[in-house]
Amino acid sequence: MRPERVQIGGIPALLYGAPAERGYLFLHGQMGRKEEAEAFAQAVCPKGYQVLSIDLPAHGERQGRGEELVPWTAAPDVRAAWEWAERRWNTVSLRANSIGAYFAMLAVDRLDRALLVSPILDMEGLILTMMGWAGVTEEELRERGEIAASFGQTLSWEYLCWVREHPVHSWNCPVRILYGSEDNMTPRRTVEEYARRHGARLTVLEGGEHWFHTPEQLSALREWEEREA
């Protein structure tokens, strides 16, 4: 499937599928890129959808620009892509991975449908968990500003404060979640509570991880997308 290359206010994007009245915005996760949308597009374009996929800050074609993958830069980009999609399609749905789902919850207040894979549903809780892994207290983080943790993440007091000051939107639409039972980023109780509160349909892949990458996990992902899209 050969996508059309588009630019949305300087954001590199790909548009998959023949012209249609319905579309999906695809958002990758950390270390991802817009080209990951191709497999999803192959599943939904034959059903009468187009798929728009963007590179988030510091990812894909946006590497080396001095950008950071932080919510105050990523959420406005997601909003810009969403507004572009709304001008093009009659209905806009979402397919998002991991932190891409969190950015969408910050940026988008209305949508037709949401398909979320390993979504980050409680960013403050995740940051506090990572602080626990690193043995860092809030006082230490406030005093130092940033602390590089041994597991490859940089803990940031500015990031934690921003998250606390900017709540996510609640969506009144069908929400479908695919979650791996071995996901170490979002506790199972968190995803189950979110599903209960929002009436979301939760599918748990036993043995699945936060990053779906093995042949078995990818097969389960494709089956889920075919069923839920």
Phi and psi in degrees as a GROMACS rama.xvg file:
@    title "Ramachandran Plot"
@    xaxis  label "Phi"
@    yaxis  label "Psi"
@TYPE xy
-99.2669  113.924  ARG-2
-84.1468  161.464  PRO-3
-89.3622  132.711  GLU-4
-85.9064  129.999  ARG-5
-133.678  161.27  VAL-6
-121.533  132.2  GLN-7
-119.388  93.9991  ILE-8
56.8942  38.0019  GLY-9
89.269  -1.52493  GLY-10
-91.1804  119.694  ILE-11
-67.1362  135.132  PRO-12
-145.012  160.15  ALA-13
-124.8  140.194  LEU-14
-118.403  118.35  LEU-15
-104.252  143.268  TYR-16
98.1539  161.865  GLY-17
-72.309  157.831  ALA-18
-51.1724  136.513  PRO-19
-149.183  167.797  ALA-20
-92.1958  -11.9052  GLU-21
-122.376  148.622  ARG-22
-150.123  162.937  GLY-23
-119.107  139.724  TYR-24
-96.4782  125.511  LEU-25
-105.11  127.866  PHE-26
-122.705  122.689  LEU-27
-78.8984  174.958  HIS-28
-102.507  -169.861  GLY-29
-62.6031  136.765  GLN-30
73.6564  9.85598  MET-31
-95.5867  -170.551  GLY-32
-160.103  164.82  ARG-33
-63.5297  -28.0822  LYS-34
-66.0288  -14.6048  GLU-35
-63.08  -16.2806  GLU-36
-71.7818  -12.1383  ALA-37
-60.64  -44.9036  GLU-38
-62.8783  -39.2568  ALA-39
-66.2733  -41.434  PHE-40
-60.9188  -37.8045  ALA-41
-62.7774  -27.8051  GLN-42
-81.6919  -37.4975  ALA-43
-103.703  -23.701  VAL-44
-62.2003  -37.3153  CYS-45
-64.4424  -15.3196  PRO-46
-90.5621  4.77108  LYS-47
97.7891  23.9614  GLY-48
-113.358  157.85  TYR-49
-107.975  162.392  GLN-50
-130.687  125.698  VAL-51
-106.968  127.84  LEU-52
-128.683  133.482  SER-53
-117.789  156.792  ILE-54
-85.1054  124.147  ASP-55
-74.6194  164.022  LEU-56
-52.1742  137.668  PRO-57
69.3669  16.0954  ALA-58
-128.659  155.17  HIS-59
57.252  -128.786  GLY-60
-70.1958  -7.66339  GLU-61
-95.8136  8.21352  ARG-62
-71.6535  147.553  GLN-63
80.0346  9.74436  GLY-64
-95.9715  0.213365  ARG-65
78.6446  17.9609  GLY-66
-90.309  162.929  GLU-67
-125.663  146.953  GLU-68
-87.0749  82.6558  LEU-69
-127.818  153.66  VAL-70
-62.8591  -31.4992  PRO-71
-74.4582  -11.7385  TRP-72
-104.491  -35.1809  THR-73
-74.3114  -42.0593  ALA-74
-60.9478  -43.4072  ALA-75
-62.0787  -33.1279  PRO-76
-67.225  -42.2736  ASP-77
-62.1559  -41.6399  VAL-78
-61.849  -41.8076  ARG-79
-62.8518  -42.3731  ALA-80
-65.5426  -39.1125  ALA-81
-63.8735  -43.0325  TRP-82
-65.9623  -36.2457  GLU-83
-60.5502  -44.9621  TRP-84
-65.4615  -39.4071  ALA-85
-64.8532  -32.4027  GLU-86
-72.0882  -22.5616  ARG-87
-94.3046  -37.2807  ARG-88
-118.598  155.241  TRP-89
-73.7282  -36.2284  ASN-90
-131.286  141.985  THR-91
-126.376  126.237  VAL-92
-114.853  173.351  SER-93
-127.646  138.029  LEU-94
-129.039  111.595  ARG-95
-134.889  145.428  ALA-96
-106.75  137.678  ASN-97
49.323  -120.081  SER-98
-68.8644  -21.4054  ILE-99
-60.7539  -34.9767  GLY-100
-65.9585  -40.2556  ALA-101
-62.81  -44.8014  TYR-102
-61.5035  -38.4746  PHE-103
-64.8421  -39.0103  ALA-104
-64.7025  -28.644  MET-105
-75.5146  -36.736  LEU-106
-95.6037  -27.6029  ALA-107
-117.739  128.91  VAL-108
-106.316  -7.51785  ASP-109
-149.711  141.591  ARG-110
-163.352  166.39  LEU-111
-85.9809  -34.4703  ASP-112
-163.7  150.368  ARG-113
-133.786  124.045  ALA-114
-112.112  113.207  LEU-115
-117.583  128.211  LEU-116
-113.18  121.719  VAL-117
49.0149  49.3072  SER-118
-70.4708  144.515  PRO-119
-82.7592  109.124  ILE-120
-103.692  -15.2724  LEU-121
-141.228  84.2148  ASP-122
-65.2708  -40.1112  MET-123
-60.5055  -45.1819  GLU-124
-60.717  -38.9895  GLY-125
-64.7878  -43.469  LEU-126
-62.4597  -44.0213  ILE-127
-63.4034  -36.9251  LEU-128
-63.7639  -44.8124  THR-129
-65.4241  -34.759  MET-130
-62.5355  -38.5543  MET-131
-64.2405  -42.1841  GLY-132
-58.6295  -38.4584  TRP-133
-86.8422  -5.77414  ALA-134
68.0948  35.1997  GLY-135
-110.003  131.126  VAL-136
-91.1769  163.742  THR-137
-61.8191  -38.429  GLU-138
-62.0347  -43.9506  GLU-139
-62.4733  -42.2842  GLU-140
-68.0004  -38.933  LEU-141
-63.5714  -40.8442  ARG-142
-70.0823  -39.3154  GLU-143
-92.6269  -20.2516  ARG-144
85.0365  -59.2286  GLY-145
-136.726  144.186  GLU-146
-138.363  122.464  ILE-147
-79.7814  120.62  ALA-148
-89.281  156.628  ALA-149
-67.1465  -19.1913  SER-150
-92.4929  14.2161  PHE-151
97.7168  -2.35407  GLY-152
-104.322  148.559  GLN-153
-102.006  118.802  THR-154
-80.3211  135.617  LEU-155
-132.783  127.525  SER-156
-66.9352  -39.0717  TRP-157
-60.3256  -43.2479  GLU-158
-62.4728  -47.8339  TYR-159
-60.6258  -44.3997  LEU-160
-64.2291  -41.2278  CYS-161
-61.0596  -44.9448  TRP-162
-60.1372  -41.9756  VAL-163
-66.4834  -28.2335  ARG-164
-91.2072  -7.94916  GLU-165
-129.146  91.0873  HIS-166
-70.0199  156.921  PRO-167
-85.9028  163.701  VAL-168
-79.5109  151.756  HIS-169
-99.8909  132.584  SER-170
-101.611  135.817  TRP-171
-103.329  70.8606  ASN-172
-155.324  165.899  CYS-173
-61.517  127.165  PRO-174
-120.408  128.714  VAL-175
-121.114  132.486  ARG-176
-125.029  131.679  ILE-177
-110.026  124.343  LEU-178
-135.745  135.825  TYR-179
-90.3594  135.119  GLY-180
-63.167  -20.3347  SER-181
-101.874  18.9021  GLU-182
-63.424  120.323  ASP-183
-98.0252  7.21639  ASN-184
-101.336  -34.6076  MET-185
-126.356  116.545  THR-186
-60.6361  149.374  PRO-187
-60.449  -37.493  ARG-188
-63.0037  -32.1588  ARG-189
-67.4152  -46.0216  THR-190
-70.4518  -34.9836  VAL-191
-67.4532  -38.6512  GLU-192
-68.4309  -40.4073  GLU-193
-61.6421  -45.6209  TYR-194
-61.018  -39.7319  ALA-195
-65.4399  -46.5651  ARG-196
-65.4214  -36.0404  ARG-197
-103.805  3.81444  HIS-198
64.4457  28.7236  GLY-199
-80.6701  151.586  ALA-200
-92.9492  119.305  ARG-201
-105.338  126.77  LEU-202
-113.161  121.955  THR-203
-106.019  122.499  VAL-204
-92.6865  107.445  LEU-205
-63.3331  129.31  GLU-206
85.8147  -8.52055  GLY-207
-71.9199  152.572  GLY-208
-109.221  176.864  GLU-209
-60.2276  -42.3519  HIS-210
-97.9463  114.113  TRP-211
-81.3571  110.07  PHE-212
-142.045  -18.9781  HIS-213
-76.5451  160.576  THR-214
-55.2698  -39.5119  PRO-215
-67.3233  -42.7955  GLU-216
-65.8354  -42.35  GLN-217
-66.8141  -35.5671  LEU-218
-63.9587  -43.5827  SER-219
-63.5468  -38.5116  ALA-220
-62.1139  -46.1849  LEU-221
-64.5588  -40.4177  ARG-222
-63.6411  -40.4839  GLU-223
-64.6306  -43.3271  TRP-224
-63.2608  -43.0767  GLU-225
-61.185  -36.9585  GLU-226
-77.1788  -38.8999  ARG-227
-96.1856  -21.4058  GLU-228
